[in-house]
Amino acid sequence: MKLKIEVDCSADEARAFLGLPDVTSLNAHLVEEMKRRIDQNVAMLQPDELIRSWMALGGQATEQFRKLMTAGLGGMTRGE
């Protein structure tokens, strides 16, 4: 036996029916706070510092990848 129920309601109506709290104002507050923090952090960064930090991470990642590949190939040549 198949039973199909189709409910046509908005998200607000479904939330109220299920007894869930309305978190719209909380969500708006959190989004505004994240925007404010992002704006503060972007304002603190200078372009040359940003590029330097990216390059440092890229160099470390490249070195780690090289070590991983070297270790993997070393294991293959020893027959492990």
Helices and strands as residue ranges (DSSP letters): H 11-18, H 24-44, H 47-77
